[in-house]
């Protein structure tokens, strides 16, 4: 991180253990940031993170990763799609879902480590002690579970998904949700908010990221997710 980015993150986390910063679509930057502070001692005033579990890709395969005070910093790498789990000293956790992105971590002068999970796709609140759940979380979780079926049983699929950009995976989710709603009339009628959201987001992404939109359609074809929707 630059010194300005580190200072800004430290200010946002001055009274918190973590913060999810949504992108401002009025600007050209649509990056989401999950910021986490690992402090040398707990403040005892709020949720105090002690460790973070996440997923990364190594050799084309998913692997569990962990950040804590024993990790060597600074750190600059990528992280993979899936769950991000932040735990405190009491074993309480706050969980998020992400399509993957860039991971940066750096220690400040006061020995606090600032962690930034950044993504060009949304990062969603899943569950936890200090937060609610985002409306799309259950849908994204179901999509990830559906992706795991070909990953577990079809050779080469895990590497294929690992190579996909986070925004491409997000586009694949939008397309999957939209087609599922189009073919399930009862679901569409009972989930009008999801249908409206998928239509708006489809129009936005097709216009702003057409290459990722096309790549997502091909990825879904290779994963068999288009056929899975058609059979439901």
C-alpha positions in Angstrom: 0.0 0.0 0.0 1.1 3.6 -0.5 1.5 5.7 2.6 -1.7 7.6 1.8 -3.7 4.3 1.4 -2.3 3.0 4.7 -3.2 6.2 6.5 -6.7 6.2 5.1 -7.2 2.6 6.1 -5.9 3.2 9.6 -8.3 6.1 10.0 -11.3 4.0 8.9 -10.2 1.3 11.4 -9.4 3.6 14.3 -12.4 2.5 16.3 -13.2 -0.8 14.5 -11.6 -4.2 13.9 -12.8 -4.4 10.3 -14.7 -2.4 7.7 -16.3 -3.2 4.4 -15.9 -0.3 2.0 -18.3 -0.5 -1.0 -17.2 1.1 -4.3 -18.6 4.5 -5.3 -20.1 4.0 -8.8 -20.1 7.7 -9.4 -16.3 7.4 -9.9 -14.3 5.2 -12.3 -13.0 3.0 -9.5 -15.5 0.1 -8.7 -13.2 -1.7 -6.3 -14.6 -3.1 -3.0 -12.3 -3.2 0.0 -12.5 -5.4 3.1 -10.2 -3.7 5.6 -9.0 -5.5 8.8 -6.8 -4.4 11.6 -4.6 -7.0 13.5 -3.5 -5.0 16.6 -0.6 -6.0 18.9 -3.2 -6.0 21.8 -7.0 -6.1 21.8 -8.8 -2.8 22.5 -11.5 -4.6 24.5 -13.9 -2.0 23.0 -15.1 -3.8 19.9 -14.5 -6.9 17.7 -10.7 -7.4 17.8 -9.5 -9.6 14.9 -6.8 -12.1 15.8 -6.7 -14.1 12.6 -8.1 -14.3 9.1 -8.8 -17.4 7.0 -9.3 -17.2 3.3 -8.6 -19.1 0.0 -5.7 -18.7 -2.4 -4.6 -20.6 -5.6 -1.4 -22.6 -5.6 -0.4 -24.7 -8.6 -3.9 -24.2 -10.1 -5.7 -25.6 -7.0 -7.5 -24.0 -4.2 -5.7 -23.8 -0.8 -6.6 -22.5 2.6 -4.6 -19.4 3.7 -4.3 -17.7 7.0 -3.1 -14.3 8.2 -2.3 -13.6 11.9 0.5 -11.9 13.9 2.9 -14.7 13.0 2.6 -14.0 9.2 5.5 -12.1 7.6 4.6 -8.6 6.3 4.4 -6.7 4.1 2.4 -9.0 1.9 1.2 -8.5 -1.7 -0.5 -11.3 -3.5 -3.9 -12.5 -4.9 -6.6 -14.3 -3.1 -9.3 -16.7 -4.5 -13.1 -16.8 -4.5 -14.9 -18.1 -1.5 -15.1 -17.3 2.2 -13.1 -14.9 4.2 -13.4 -15.6 7.9 -12.2 -13.1 10.6 -11.9 -14.4 14.1 -11.3 -12.7 17.5 -9.6 -14.0 20.6 -12.9 -15.4 21.9 -13.5 -17.6 18.9 -16.2 -15.3 17.5 -16.1 -14.7 13.8 -17.4 -12.4 11.0 -17.6 -14.0 7.5 -17.7 -12.6 4.0 -18.0 -14.0 0.5 -15.8 -12.8 -2.3 -15.2 -13.5 -6.0 -11.4 -13.1 -5.4 -9.0 -10.2 -5.9 -5.8 -8.6 -4.6 -4.6 -9.0 -1.0 -2.2 -6.4 0.5 -1.1 -6.2 4.1 1.4 -3.9 5.9 2.4 -3.1 9.4 2.2 0.4 10.7 4.5 2.2 13.1 2.4 1.3 16.1 2.7 -2.5 15.2 -0.9 -2.7 13.8 -1.2 -4.8 10.6 -3.6 -3.3 8.1 -5.0 -6.0 5.7 -6.9 -5.0 2.5 -8.9 -7.6 0.5 -9.7 -5.7 -2.6 -11.9 -6.9 -5.5 -13.4 -5.5 -8.7 -16.4 -7.6 -7.8 -18.6 -7.1 -4.7 -17.6 -8.5 -1.3 -20.6 -9.7 0.6 -21.4 -9.9 4.3 -22.2 -13.5 5.1 -22.7 -14.0 8.8 -21.2 -12.9 12.1 -21.2 -11.2 15.5 -21.0 -7.6 14.3 -22.9 -7.4 11.1 -26.0 -8.4 9.2 -26.2 -10.4 5.9 -26.3 -8.8 2.4 -29.4 -9.7 0.3 -27.3 -11.4 -2.4 -25.2 -13.6 0.0 -27.4 -16.7 -0.2 -27.6 -16.5 -4.0 -23.8 -16.2 -4.3 -23.3 -19.0 -1.8 -25.6 -21.2 -3.8 -23.7 -20.3 -7.0 -20.3 -21.2 -5.4 -21.8 -24.5 -4.3 -23.0 -25.2 -7.8 -19.5 -24.4 -9.2 -17.9 -26.9 -6.8 -19.7 -29.8 -8.4 -17.8 -29.8 -11.7 -14.6 -28.7 -9.8 -14.9 -31.9 -7.7 -15.7 -34.3 -10.5 -14.4 -32.9 -13.8 -10.6 -32.9 -14.5 -9.1 -29.5 -15.3 -12.1 -27.5 -14.1 -10.5 -26.3 -10.9 -7.6 -24.8 -12.8 -10.0 -23.2 -15.3 -11.9 -21.5 -12.6 -8.7 -20.5 -10.8 -7.6 -18.6 -14.0 -10.8 -16.6 -14.2 -10.7 -13.0 -13.2 -12.9 -12.0 -10.2 -15.1 -9.8 -12.4 -15.5 -12.7 -14.9 -16.8 -15.0 -12.0 -19.1 -12.2 -10.9 -20.5 -11.9 -14.5 -21.0 -15.7 -14.5 -23.0 -15.4 -11.3 -25.2 -12.6 -12.7 -25.9 -14.6 -15.9 -26.6 -17.7 -13.9 -29.1 -15.9 -11.6 -30.8 -14.2 -14.5 -31.3 -17.4 -16.5 -32.5 -19.3 -13.4 -35.1 -16.6 -12.8 -36.1 -16.6 -16.5 -36.9 -20.3 -16.4 -38.5 -20.5 -13.0 -41.6 -18.4 -13.0 -42.6 -19.0 -9.4 -39.1 -18.1 -8.2 -39.1 -14.9 -10.3 -42.5 -13.9 -8.9 -41.4 -14.4 -5.3 -38.0 -12.8 -5.8 -38.9 -9.7 -7.8 -36.1 -7.8 -6.1 -33.5 -10.3 -7.4 -35.0 -10.2 -10.9 -34.9 -6.4 -10.9 -31.3 -6.4 -9.6 -30.1 -8.9 -12.1 -31.6 -6.9 -15.0 -30.0 -3.6 -13.8 -26.6 -5.3 -13.1 -26.6 -7.1 -16.4 -27.1 -3.9 -18.3 -24.3 -2.1 -16.3 -21.7 -4.9 -16.6 -22.4 -5.6 -20.3 -21.8 -1.9 -21.0 -18.8 -1.4 -18.7 -17.0 -4.8 -19.0 -18.1 -6.5 -22.2 -15.0 -8.7 -22.4 -15.6 -10.1 -18.9 -19.3 -10.7 -19.8 -18.3 -12.7 -22.9 -15.7 -14.7 -20.9 -18.2 -15.5 -18.3 -20.6 -17.0 -20.8 -17.8 -19.2 -22.1 -16.8 -20.2 -18.6 -20.3 -21.2 -17.7 -20.5 -23.3 -20.9 -17.3 -25.1 -19.9 -18.6 -25.7 -16.4 -21.9 -27.0 -17.6 -23.8 -24.3 -15.7 -25.9 -23.3 -18.7 -27.1 -26.9 -19.1 -27.8 -27.1 -15.4 -30.1 -24.1 -15.5 -31.9 -25.4 -18.6 -32.8 -28.7 -16.7 -34.3 -26.9 -13.7 
